[in-house]
Amino acid sequence: MPFYEYRIDLYGFCDNRDSTVAIELKLKNWRRAFVQALLYQLCADLVYIAMPKRAALKVDQSLLACEGIGLLSISDSGVCSCVLSARVHGQVRQPYKLSQINYLKGTTCE
């Protein structure tokens, strides 16, 4: 899903809760994922970085926690674990959020 010069890897929303989540997937460069995650806070209520378990161990979790960004760890067998929960923050801009939701609603999977 396009957002500025990036593409959000995973974006989801729940109509009932008016809640959105963006997930940035990276194999190893957590600092780049962090920069992208900061930007995604403009359009999502919760933002996560997801990485393989070995790479997730190297992430500065205190930096992520300070910004409210969560961290997901993916094992070699594909099991996903929440290492650090994201928190709702005050950066969301409703026009950006609505634009992303409308983009999803207009997209069909075949």
N, C-alpha and C positions, 0 to 999 in steps of 0.2 A: 504494500500500500504506500503510495508516494506521500512524503511529507518533507517539504523544502527540498534540499538536494539529496535526501536520503530516502530509503524505502523501509518502512516498518515491517519487520519480519512476520510478526503475529500481532493482530489487533482484534479484540473482541469486545462485545458490549452486551449488557443485560438491560432490556427495556424496563422490566419491573423495578429495578433498583436504580435506573439511570446511572449506571456505572460502566466504566470502560477500563480496559487493560491493554497495555502495549508491552511486547516482549522483544527484546533485541537478542538475537542469537549470534554467538561468536565462538570460534574454536579456541582462540588463545589471547587475542588482543583486548583485554578487559578495559584498558584505558580508552580505547576508541569506542567501545561499547558504552562506557560511562558518558562520554561526550554526547553520543546519540541519545542515550537515555534521558539526559538532562533536557534535550530538545523535545523529546516525546512527552515530557511532563506538560507541555503546552496543549496537548490534545488527548491525554489519557489521565484518568483518575489514579490509576495504579500503574507503575512501570517496573519491569523486571529485566534483568540480564540473565540469560541462560547460557551455560557453558558446560563442557565436559568436566567431570569431577576433578580430574588432575589440574585443569586450568582454573577451576573455581577456587581451589585451595590457595591460589596466589593472589586473589583479589583482595584489595584493601576494603574489608567490610565496614570499617569505621567511617570511611569516606562515603560509601553507599548509604549507610544508616543516617549519616548527617543530612543527606539530600532526600531521604525517603525512598530510595531505590532499592528494590528487592533483588535477591540473587537465587537462581535456581541451578541446581547441580544435576547433571545427567550422567548416570553410570554407564559403563561399557555395555551393560545388558539392556540399557534404555530406560531404566527406572529414574524418574524425576523426583528430586527432593528439594524442599524449600529450605535453603540455608539461612536466608534473611528475608523476612516479610516486608513487602513494600507498604508504605503508608500513604494515605490520601494527603495531598499537599494543596497549597493555594495557587499553584501556577497554571492550572487548567484555564484555557480561554474557550468559552462556549462556542464561538464561531468555528474554531479549529476542530473541537470535539464533534460538533454537529456535522461538519464537512466529512469527517472520517466515517461517522455512522451512516450518513447518506451514501457515501461511496460503497460501503459494504452492502447496504440494502439494494443498491442498483446492480450489484454483482451477483451472477448466478453461477452455480457449479453444475457442470454437466458430465 
